[in-house]
Amino acid sequence: MNDPHQTKLTTGCIAAVLPAAGSGQRFGSDRNKLFAMLGGKPIWFHAASRLAARPEVGRIMMAISEGDEADFRGPFAELVNELGIELVRGGDQRSDSVRAGLDAIANDKSIEFIAIHDAARPLVCDADLAAVFAKVAETGAAILAAPVTATLKRQLDDGNASLTVDRSELYTALTPQVFRVDVLRCGYDRHRGRPATDDAQLVERTGYRVALVHGSADNIKITHPEDLRIAEAILAR
């Protein structure tokens, strides 16, 4: 059950954490896919700049790998400084990177909420950010999500039969996922290494309800090279 108390968002009350310690394996690159250029800037810069433009976001932390640190502090240092990004050391798992962000704000009393956003989602729109921020102020936990539009099938037996799944209540989780700091911290304190596909799942395990906010389908995650071509088309549009 959630705390019904509604908080008024103030300037700088949200810290954003962008996990960026992954590899380019599925992208088909020997470098971090986040270094790929989109509209003349690296993918991660677009994701971070959209959050930086919101007055509610007071701090931005990017969790990076040891191997990528030289790039962020070298060729990309000017862009990092432009947005006031704080670089923290990420880990092998996404949860390790988010926890590093949580640790970085542990003593900052001005931060009431934390937004976790995929650094590989460069096209989140301002209207969606405003909507999910407004909802988290109301509920304490909110994520962007898009309704599933494809027909879904469940495989039965050995694959020789299938069953159509009702998609009317199904959504694809997007980011950012935004939580009151204490709500997310509780989820991580109880994590203990159990597999979870996103931060909302860790919060749900504590019994706290996570609100869904309809997000734009343009908020794609760059995973494969063809995703970058789609993002280029959206950005040009």
Residue pairs with C-beta under 8 A, 6 or more apart in sequence:
1 207
1 208
1 209
2 139
2 140
2 141
2 208
2 209
3 140
6 137
6 138
7 112
7 137
7 180
8 137
9 56
9 113
9 133
9 134
9 137
10 56
10 112
11 55
11 56
11 58
12 55
12 56
12 57
12 58
12 59
12 110
12 111
13 56
13 58
13 110
13 111
13 112
13 113
14 54
14 56
14 57
14 58
14 111
14 112
14 113
14 114
14 115
14 133
14 178
15 57
15 58
15 59
15 60
15 61
15 101
15 104
15 105
15 108
15 111
15 113
15 114
15 115
15 181
16 48
16 51
16 57
16 59
16 60
16 61
16 114
16 115
16 116
16 117
16 176
17 61
17 62
17 63
17 97
17 98
17 100
17 101
17 102
17 114
17 115
17 116
17 117
18 44
18 47
18 48
18 51
18 60
18 61
18 62
18 63
18 117
18 118
18 119
19 63
19 90
19 94
19 97
19 98
19 116
19 118
19 119
20 32
20 34
20 44
20 62
20 63
20 64
20 65
20 68
20 90
20 97
20 119
21 63
21 64
21 65
21 68
21 90
21 91
21 92
21 96
21 97
22 32
22 33
22 34
22 65
22 120
23 32
23 33
24 30
24 31
24 32
24 33
26 33
26 223
26 224
27 33
27 36
27 222
27 223
27 224
27 225
28 224
28 225
29 36
32 65
32 68
32 71
33 43
33 120
33 222
33 223
34 42
34 43
34 44
34 119
34 120
35 42
35 43
35 44
35 71
35 76
36 42
36 43
36 222
36 228
37 43
38 46
38 122
38 222
38 228
38 231
38 232
38 235
39 46
39 232
39 235
41 79
42 76
42 79
43 119
43 120
43 122
43 222
43 228
43 231
44 62
44 119
44 120
44 122
45 76
45 79
45 83
45 122
46 122
46 123
46 235
47 117
47 118
47 119
47 120
47 121
47 122
47 124
48 60
48 62
48 83
48 85
48 119
49 83
50 122
50 124
50 125
50 126
50 129
51 57
51 60
51 115
51 117
51 124
51 129
51 176
52 60
52 83
52 84
53 126
54 126
54 129
54 130
54 133
56 113
56 133
57 115
58 110
58 111
59 84
59 86
59 105
59 108
59 111
60 83
60 84
60 85
60 86
61 85
61 86
61 87
61 88
61 100
61 101
61 104
61 105
62 72
62 80
62 85
62 86
62 87
62 88
62 119
63 88
63 89
63 90
63 91
63 96
63 97
63 98
63 100
63 101
64 72
64 87
64 88
64 89
64 90
65 89
65 90
66 89
69 87
69 89
72 80
72 87
73 80
73 87
80 87
86 104
88 97
88 100
88 101
88 103
88 104
89 100
90 96
90 97
90 100
91 97
91 99
91 100
95 188
95 191
95 196
95 199
95 202
98 116
98 184
98 188
98 199
99 188
101 114
101 116
102 114
102 181
102 184
102 185
102 188
105 111
105 114
105 181
111 181
112 180
112 181
113 133
113 136
113 137
113 178
113 179
113 180
113 181
114 178
114 179
114 181
114 184
115 132
115 133
115 176
115 177
115 178
116 175
116 176
116 177
116 178
116 179
116 184
116 199
117 124
117 175
117 176
117 177
118 175
118 221
120 221
120 222
120 223
121 174
121 175
121 219
121 220
121 221
121 222
122 222
122 231
122 235
123 218
123 219
123 220
123 231
123 234
123 235
124 144
124 174
124 175
124 176
124 215
124 216
124 219
125 216
125 218
125 219
127 216
128 144
128 213
128 215
128 216
128 219
129 176
131 144
131 213
131 214
131 215
132 142
132 143
132 144
132 176
132 178
132 213
132 215
133 178
135 142
135 178
135 211
135 213
136 142
136 178
136 179
136 180
136 211
138 211
139 209
139 211
140 179
140 180
140 183
140 208
141 178
141 179
141 180
141 183
141 200
141 203
141 208
141 209
141 210
141 211
142 177
142 178
142 179
142 210
142 211
142 212
142 213
143 173
143 174
143 175
143 176
143 177
143 178
143 198
143 200
143 210
143 211
143 212
143 213
144 173
144 174
144 175
144 176
144 177
144 213
144 214
144 215
144 219
145 171
145 172
145 173
145 174
145 212
145 213
145 214
145 215
146 171
146 172
146 174
146 214
146 215
146 216
146 217
146 219
147 167
147 170
147 171
147 172
147 214
148 167
148 170
148 171
148 172
149 167
150 167
151 164
151 167
152 164
152 165
152 167
152 170
153 162
153 163
153 164
153 165
154 162
154 163
154 164
154 165
155 161
155 162
156 162
156 163
171 212
173 197
173 198
173 200
174 215
174 219
175 219
177 198
177 199
177 200
177 210
179 187
179 199
179 203
183 203
183 206
183 208
184 199
184 202
184 203
186 203
186 206
186 208
187 199
187 202
187 203
187 205
187 206
187 208
188 202
190 202
190 205
190 206
191 202
194 205
196 202
196 205
200 210
203 210
204 210
218 234
220 227
220 230
220 231
220 234
221 227
222 228
222 231
